[in-house]
């Protein structure tokens, strides 16, 4: 009996270590239930489009990995770049620019697994490269309305034109790109093992299935296609061609998102919280949205504060929640993807990753805010 209890306790401890973020999110959601009692409104808290789209993208990435695409890219990249810094620069730039079109979530789901394969066994380089990729995805995604969920929401909610949106965000994106390029000096400049630059990819039938699903996902992200249709097409396709892939997505990450949505929804429903926000927002929209993003993440922050910020101050909200994606691990929920993927890798040093991630992100946050205030907002 004692042995069974000890074994059970070990399993609990192992789960707590491997799913730390999920456990914290669940605890926050559970505690918030005592503030806002359970009701049917809980179902309205959850952004089902984010959950569904993220699931579809997870399936797609796992499918591409199964076809050998990442192994092929790994060989091609390591055959082309001779140093860890040059390779990291390529991966960082890919995350930055791809995030503009396929969202920060998708960019990280695509390139972090590849980075884990490329720098396996080189922990210092691996951690710093993933941190830079995460920053690049979050910063690059702010350049377009489809780059991340908060941009889509603000773009539609305040009826921006494309010209108005780009006029606000492109200068800040250029500033963030310069910071990222300088940050590459943090990557140790070591030789990398040469891959087969002549390698060729021979796609199997399922590759084209996942390519089609990926196109459907992008259409959904760009709001050309309803997320429910995207989910339905994805499920039908994998059930017909590769149903085993349904065991691959990180369901604990999806559960983490749900817990955060419930926590934020419950806290936002408290009148005292609403009154507090109204009192401190006036004239401080950008700083408040940036600071609040550190606690509840920038997507729900954008939704929550939009009810208190007029169209005249929409630019401040847009800038604040985007720059606010830097900082804490939960400031941008996309950052959780990187952390989860890294923490699942062999010999992962989660404490070291968390410490370096936090220090770097807050440094970039403060620097970007200062440069934005000095070079962009001062001229308005």
C-alpha positions in Angstrom: 0.0 0.0 0.0 2.8 2.4 0.9 4.6 1.5 -2.4 1.4 2.4 -4.3 1.1 5.7 -2.5 4.8 6.5 -3.2 4.4 5.6 -6.8 1.2 7.7 -7.1 3.0 10.7 -5.4 5.9 10.4 -7.9 3.4 10.5 -10.8 1.8 13.6 -9.3 5.2 15.3 -8.9 6.2 14.4 -12.4 3.0 15.8 -13.8 3.4 19.0 -11.8 6.9 19.4 -13.1 6.1 18.6 -16.8 2.8 20.7 -16.8 3.7 23.6 -14.5 2.1 26.2 -16.7 -1.1 24.2 -17.0 -1.3 23.7 -13.2 -0.8 27.4 -12.5 -3.5 28.3 -15.1 -5.9 25.7 -13.7 -5.3 27.0 -10.1 -6.0 30.6 -11.2 -9.1 29.6 -13.0 -10.3 27.6 -10.0 -9.6 30.5 -7.6 -11.5 32.9 -9.9 -14.6 30.6 -9.6 -14.9 31.9 -6.0 -15.0 35.5 -7.3 -17.5 34.8 -10.2 -19.7 31.8 -9.5 -20.1 29.3 -12.4 -22.7 30.2 -15.0 -23.5 29.8 -18.7 -21.5 32.9 -19.3 -18.3 30.8 -18.8 -18.8 29.4 -22.3 -18.6 33.0 -23.7 -15.2 33.5 -22.1 -13.5 31.0 -24.3 -12.2 32.2 -27.7 -13.2 29.0 -29.6 -11.6 30.3 -32.9 -8.2 30.5 -31.2 -8.6 27.0 -29.7 -9.8 25.4 -32.9 -7.3 27.1 -35.1 -4.4 26.2 -32.8 -5.5 22.6 -32.8 -5.6 22.5 -36.6 -2.2 24.0 -36.8 -0.8 21.6 -34.2 -2.1 18.7 -36.3 -0.6 20.2 -39.5 2.8 20.7 -37.9 2.8 17.2 -36.5 1.8 15.9 -39.9 4.6 17.8 -41.6 7.1 16.4 -39.1 5.8 12.9 -39.7 6.5 13.3 -43.5 10.1 14.1 -42.8 9.8 17.7 -43.8 11.6 19.1 -40.8 14.5 16.5 -41.1 14.9 17.7 -44.7 14.9 21.4 -43.8 17.4 20.6 -41.0 19.8 19.1 -43.5 19.4 21.9 -46.0 19.8 24.6 -43.4 22.9 23.1 -41.7 24.4 22.5 -45.1 23.9 26.2 -46.1 25.0 28.0 -42.9 28.4 27.3 -41.3 28.0 28.9 -37.9 25.4 28.8 -35.1 25.0 32.6 -35.2 24.2 32.6 -38.9 21.8 29.7 -38.6 20.1 31.4 -35.7 19.8 34.6 -37.7 18.1 32.8 -40.5 15.6 31.1 -38.1 14.9 34.4 -36.3 14.3 36.3 -39.5 12.0 33.5 -40.8 10.0 33.7 -37.6 9.8 37.5 -37.8 8.6 37.7 -41.4 6.5 34.5 -41.4 4.6 35.7 -38.3 3.3 38.6 -40.3 1.4 36.3 -42.6 0.8 33.1 -40.6 0.5 34.5 -37.0 3.1 34.2 -34.2 1.5 30.9 -33.0 2.1 29.2 -36.4 5.6 30.6 -36.8 6.6 29.2 -33.5 4.9 25.9 -34.1 6.7 25.6 -37.3 10.3 26.7 -36.4 10.8 25.8 -32.7 10.6 22.0 -33.4 13.1 22.5 -36.2 15.4 24.5 -33.9 15.2 21.7 -31.3 16.5 19.3 -34.0 19.2 21.6 -35.3 20.8 22.5 -31.9 20.2 19.3 -30.0 22.9 18.9 -27.4 23.9 22.6 -27.5 21.8 23.9 -24.7 23.1 27.4 -24.5 22.6 28.0 -28.2 19.3 26.2 -28.2 17.8 28.2 -25.4 18.9 31.6 -26.7 17.8 30.8 -30.3 14.3 29.8 -29.2 14.1 32.9 -27.0 15.0 35.1 -30.0 12.6 33.2 -32.3 9.8 33.8 -29.8 10.6 37.5 -29.6 10.8 37.6 -33.4 7.4 35.9 -33.8 5.8 38.3 -31.3 7.4 41.4 -32.7 7.0 40.5 -36.3 3.3 39.6 -35.9 2.4 43.1 -34.8 3.1 44.5 -38.3 -0.1 43.2 -39.9 -3.7 42.8 -39.0 -3.6 39.1 -39.4 -0.3 38.7 -37.5 -1.9 37.9 -34.2 -5.4 37.7 -32.5 -5.2 41.0 -30.7 -4.5 42.8 -34.0 -7.4 41.2 -35.7 -9.7 42.2 -32.9 -8.5 45.8 -32.6 -8.4 46.2 -36.4 -12.1 45.2 -36.7 -13.3 46.7 -33.4 -12.0 50.2 -34.3 -12.6 49.9 -38.1 -9.0 50.6 -39.1 -8.1 50.9 -42.7 -5.0 49.1 -43.9 -3.2 52.4 -44.4 -4.0 53.6 -40.9 -2.9 50.3 -39.4 0.4 50.1 -41.2 1.2 53.8 -40.5 1.1 53.0 -36.8 2.8 49.6 -36.7 5.4 49.5 -39.5 7.8 52.0 -37.8 7.6 50.0 -34.6 8.2 46.8 -36.4 11.4 48.3 -38.0 12.6 49.3 -34.6 12.0 45.8 -33.2 13.8 44.2 -36.2 16.9 46.3 -35.5 16.9 45.2 -31.8 16.5 41.5 -32.9 19.5 41.7 -35.2 21.7 43.2 -32.5 20.5 40.5 -30.1 22.0 37.9 -32.3 25.3 38.8 -30.7 24.0 36.9 -27.7 24.3 33.6 -29.7 27.6 31.9 -29.3 29.4 31.8 -32.7 30.3 28.1 -33.1 30.6 25.9 -36.1 27.7 23.7 -36.9 27.8 20.2 -38.3 27.2 20.2 -42.0 24.1 18.7 -43.3 23.4 17.4 -46.7 22.8 20.5 -48.8 22.0 18.4 -51.8 19.3 16.5 -49.9 15.9 16.2 -51.8 12.5 15.9 -50.3 10.3 13.3 -51.7 6.8 14.1 -50.5 4.4 11.2 -49.7 0.7 11.5 -50.3 0.0 12.7 -46.8 2.4 15.6 -47.3 -0.1 17.1 -49.8 -2.9 16.4 -47.4 -1.2 18.4 -44.7 -0.2 21.1 -47.2 -3.9 21.5 -48.1 -4.9 21.6 -44.4 -2.2 24.2 -43.8 -3.7 26.3 -46.7 -7.2 26.0 -45.1 -5.7 27.1 -41.7 -4.2 30.2 -43.3 -7.5 31.0 -44.9 -9.1 30.7 -41.5 -6.5 32.9 -39.8 -6.9 35.5 -42.6 -10.7 35.3 -41.9 -11.5 34.1 -45.4 -12.9 30.9 -44.0 -14.8 30.3 -40.8 -12.8 28.5 -38.1 -15.5 25.9 -37.7 -15.2 25.0 -41.4 -11.4 24.8 -40.9 -11.9 22.5 -37.9 -14.3 20.3 -39.8 -12.1 20.0 -42.9 -9.1 19.2 -40.7 -10.9 16.5 -38.8 -12.4 14.9 -41.9 -9.0 14.9 -43.7 -7.0 13.3 -40.8 -9.8 10.8 -40.1 -9.6 9.6 -43.7 -5.8 9.8 -44.3 -4.0 9.7 -40.9 -6.2 9.3 -37.9 -3.2 8.4 -35.6 -2.0 12.0 -35.9 -4.9 13.0 -33.6 -2.8 11.6 -30.6 0.0 14.0 -31.4 -1.3 17.6 -30.6 -0.4 19.1 -27.2 -3.8 18.9 -25.6 -2.4 20.2 -22.3 -1.5 23.5 -24.1 -5.1 23.8 -25.3 -6.3 23.2 -21.8 -3.9 25.9 -20.6 -5.5 28.4 -23.0 -9.0 27.5 -21.8 -8.0 27.9 -18.1 -6.5 31.4 -18.9 -9.7 32.4 -20.8 -11.8 31.4 -17.8 -9.6 33.2 -15.3 -9.6 36.4 -17.3 -13.3 36.3 -17.9 -14.1 35.8 -14.3 -11.8 38.6 -13.2 -13.1 41.0 -15.8 -16.7 40.4 -14.6 -15.9 41.9 -11.2 -17.3 45.5 -11.0 -14.4 46.6 -8.7 -11.9 45.6 -11.4 -13.8 47.5 -14.1 -14.0 50.7 -11.9 -10.3 50.4 -11.1 -9.4 50.1 -14.8 -11.6 53.1 -15.8 -9.9 55.2 -13.1 -6.3 54.6 -14.2 -6.7 54.4 -18.0 -7.1 58.1 -18.7 -4.0 59.3 -20.5 -2.1 56.1 -19.8 -3.7 53.7 -22.3 -0.4 52.5 -23.8 1.4 51.9 -20.5 -1.6 50.3 -18.8 -2.3 48.0 -21.7 1.4 47.0 -21.8 1.5 46.4 -18.0 -1.8 44.6 -17.8 -0.6 42.3 -20.7 2.1 41.0 -18.4 -0.5 39.6 -16.0 -3.4 38.4 -18.2 -1.7 38.3 -21.7 -2.2 40.7 -24.5 -5.1 39.1 -26.3 -7.6 39.2 -23.4 -6.1 42.5 -22.4 -7.0 44.0 -25.7 -10.5 42.7 -25.5 -11.0 43.8 -21.9 -9.6 47.3 -22.3 -11.4 48.0 -25.6 -14.6 48.6 -23.6 -12.9 51.6 -21.8 -10.8 53.1 -24.7 -12.3 55.3 -27.3 -11.4 55.3 -31.0 -9.3 58.4 -30.5 -6.9 56.4 -28.2 -7.1 53.1 -30.2 -3.5 53.5 -31.4 -2.3 53.5 -27.8 -4.1 50.3 -27.1 -2.8 48.7 -30.3 0.8 49.7 -29.5 0.5 48.8 -25.9 -0.8 45.2 -26.2 1.7 44.4 -29.0 4.8 45.7 -27.2 3.2 44.2 -24.1 3.6 40.7 -25.7 7.2 41.0 -24.5 8.0 40.6 -20.8 6.5 37.7 -18.8 6.0 34.2 -20.2 2.2 34.7 -20.3 2.3 38.3 -21.8 1.8 36.6 -25.1 0.2 33.2 -25.1 2.3 32.3 -28.1 5.3 32.4 -25.8 3.8 29.4 -24.0 4.1 27.4 -27.2 7.9 27.9 -27.2 8.2 27.1 -23.5 6.0 24.0 -23.8 7.9 22.7 -26.9 11.3 23.3 -25.2 10.2 21.8 -21.9 9.2 18.6 -23.6 12.7 18.2 -25.2 15.3 15.8 -23.8 17.4 17.3 -20.9 15.4 20.5 -21.0 16.6 23.1 -18.4 13.3 24.9 -17.8 14.6 27.0 -15.0 17.5 28.4 -17.1 15.1 29.0 -20.0 12.6 30.8 -17.9 15.3 33.0 -16.3 17.0 34.0 -19.6 13.6 34.4 -21.3 12.4 36.8 -18.6 15.5 38.9 -18.5 15.8 39.3 -22.3 12.1 40.0 -22.8 11.9 42.7 -20.2 15.0 44.3 -21.6 13.5 44.4 -25.1 10.2 45.5 -23.7 11.7 48.6 -22.0 14.0 49.4 -24.9 11.1 49.1 -27.5 8.8 51.3 -25.3 11.5 53.9 -25.0 12.4 54.0 -28.7 8.8 54.0 -29.7 8.0 56.9 -27.4 11.1 58.9 -28.7 11.0 58.1 -32.4 7.4 57.4 -33.2 5.0 58.9 -30.7 7.0 62.1 -30.3 6.4 63.0 -33.9 2.6 62.5 -33.7 
